Amino acid sequence: MSSNNISKIIDSKLLKIWGLHLLIFYPICSFLEDNLEVHSFYLKSTIDPEFWKVALWAPFNGLFGVWEKFPFFIFMAFGISVILNLFLKNKFIFSYVMSLLVSYLIVYLVHRYTGDIFYYIIPSLVITIIIQIVIFRK
């Protein structure tokens, strides 16, 4: 398949959205996972001052599905986003959000979460979606 055919299927805005997802969502997830009290939305009394080291590796860990507890989750979500984008022309943010919802639903049905991850996944998703909407509000 030539690069021209690929660019017709995968829009550059969609790649930017998912690239930013890697750079925004996973560092937020790692910060919240390390610094939230267990089973609550409250931050610990002491925040890890070496957080930046973890944040640098967070996108790489995200590629392997560390936070979702599902291998290569990001590729499944991206694939669903590409398929949705074929039907929903130029609705990039909507297809991004819908692909995340569908992907998390699929993972939830396949792999029942213990409940702990929702304390950092949901706030991270909300923050990431808000940032994506602000950046791509056009």
C-alpha positions as CSV (number, residue, x, y, z in Angstrom):
1,M,0.0,0.0,0.0
2,S,1.5,3.3,-1.0
3,S,1.8,6.2,1.5
4,N,-0.8,8.2,-0.5
5,N,-3.4,5.4,0.1
6,I,-2.5,5.3,3.8
7,S,-2.8,9.1,4.1
8,K,-6.4,8.8,2.7
9,I,-7.3,6.3,5.5
10,I,-5.3,7.7,8.4
11,D,-5.6,11.5,8.5
12,S,-2.7,13.5,10.0
13,K,-5.0,15.1,12.5
14,L,-5.9,11.7,13.8
15,L,-2.2,10.9,14.2
16,K,-1.6,14.1,16.1
17,I,-4.5,13.4,18.4
18,W,-3.2,10.0,19.3
19,G,0.4,11.2,19.5
20,L,-0.8,13.8,22.0
21,H,-2.8,11.1,23.8
22,L,0.5,9.3,24.4
23,L,2.2,12.4,25.6
24,I,-0.6,13.7,27.8
25,F,-2.7,10.8,29.1
26,Y,0.1,8.4,30.2
27,P,2.2,10.8,32.2
28,I,-1.0,11.9,34.0
29,C,-1.9,8.3,34.6
30,S,1.5,7.6,36.1
31,F,1.4,10.7,38.3
32,L,-2.0,9.8,39.6
33,E,-1.2,6.1,40.1
34,D,1.9,7.0,42.1
35,N,0.5,9.9,44.1
36,L,-3.2,9.2,44.9
37,E,-4.2,7.6,48.2
38,V,-5.4,4.1,47.8
39,H,-9.1,3.8,46.7
40,S,-9.6,7.6,46.8
41,F,-9.3,10.7,44.7
42,Y,-7.1,12.5,47.3
43,L,-3.4,13.1,46.7
44,K,-0.9,11.7,49.1
45,S,0.6,14.2,51.6
46,T,4.0,13.9,49.9
47,I,4.4,14.0,46.1
48,D,7.3,12.1,44.6
49,P,9.9,14.8,43.6
50,E,11.4,12.4,41.0
51,F,8.1,12.2,39.1
52,W,9.7,13.6,35.9
53,K,11.7,10.4,35.5
54,V,8.6,8.3,35.5
55,A,6.8,10.7,33.2
56,L,9.5,10.3,30.6
57,W,8.9,6.6,30.4
58,A,5.1,6.8,30.7
59,P,4.3,7.0,26.9
60,F,6.5,3.9,26.3
61,N,4.7,2.0,29.1
62,G,1.4,3.2,27.6
63,L,2.2,1.5,24.3
64,F,2.4,-1.8,26.1
65,G,-0.9,-1.3,28.0
66,V,0.6,-1.0,31.5
67,W,-2.2,1.2,32.9
68,E,-5.1,-0.5,31.2
69,K,-3.7,-3.9,32.2
70,F,-4.4,-5.0,28.6
71,P,-1.5,-5.5,26.1
72,F,-1.2,-2.9,23.3
73,F,-4.4,-1.2,24.3
74,I,-3.5,2.0,22.4
75,F,-3.3,0.1,19.1
76,M,-6.8,-1.3,19.5
77,A,-8.1,2.2,20.4
78,F,-6.3,3.7,17.5
79,G,-7.7,1.1,15.1
80,I,-11.2,1.7,16.2
81,S,-10.6,5.4,15.8
82,V,-9.5,5.0,12.2
83,I,-12.5,2.9,11.4
84,L,-14.9,5.4,13.1
85,N,-13.1,8.2,11.2
86,L,-13.9,6.5,7.9
87,F,-17.6,6.9,8.7
88,L,-17.5,10.2,10.6
89,K,-15.5,12.4,8.2
90,N,-13.8,15.3,9.9
91,K,-15.1,14.5,13.4
92,F,-11.7,13.7,14.8
93,I,-12.4,14.4,18.5
94,F,-15.7,12.6,18.4
95,S,-14.1,9.5,16.9
96,Y,-11.3,9.8,19.4
97,V,-13.6,9.9,22.4
98,M,-15.9,7.2,21.0
99,S,-13.0,4.9,20.2
100,L,-11.7,5.3,23.8
101,L,-15.2,4.5,25.2
102,V,-15.6,1.4,22.9
103,S,-12.0,0.2,23.7
104,Y,-12.5,0.5,27.4
105,L,-15.8,-1.3,27.1
106,I,-14.2,-4.1,25.1
107,V,-11.4,-4.4,27.6
108,Y,-13.8,-4.3,30.5
109,L,-15.8,-7.2,29.0
110,V,-12.7,-9.2,28.3
111,H,-10.8,-8.4,31.5
112,R,-12.7,-7.4,34.6
113,Y,-10.9,-4.7,36.4
114,T,-10.5,-4.8,40.1
115,G,-11.7,-1.3,40.4
116,D,-8.4,0.3,41.4
117,I,-7.5,1.6,38.0
118,F,-10.6,3.7,37.7
119,Y,-9.2,6.1,40.2
120,Y,-6.5,7.2,37.8
121,I,-7.9,6.2,34.4
122,I,-11.1,8.3,34.5
123,P,-9.5,11.5,35.8
124,S,-6.7,11.1,33.3
125,L,-9.2,10.6,30.4
126,V,-11.2,13.7,31.5
127,I,-8.1,15.9,31.6
128,T,-6.8,14.5,28.3
129,I,-10.1,15.0,26.5
130,I,-10.3,18.6,27.8
131,I,-6.8,19.3,26.6
132,Q,-7.5,17.7,23.2
133,I,-10.7,19.7,22.7
134,V,-8.8,23.0,23.6
135,I,-6.0,22.2,21.2
136,F,-8.2,21.0,18.3
137,R,-11.3,23.2,18.9
138,K,-11.6,24.2,15.3
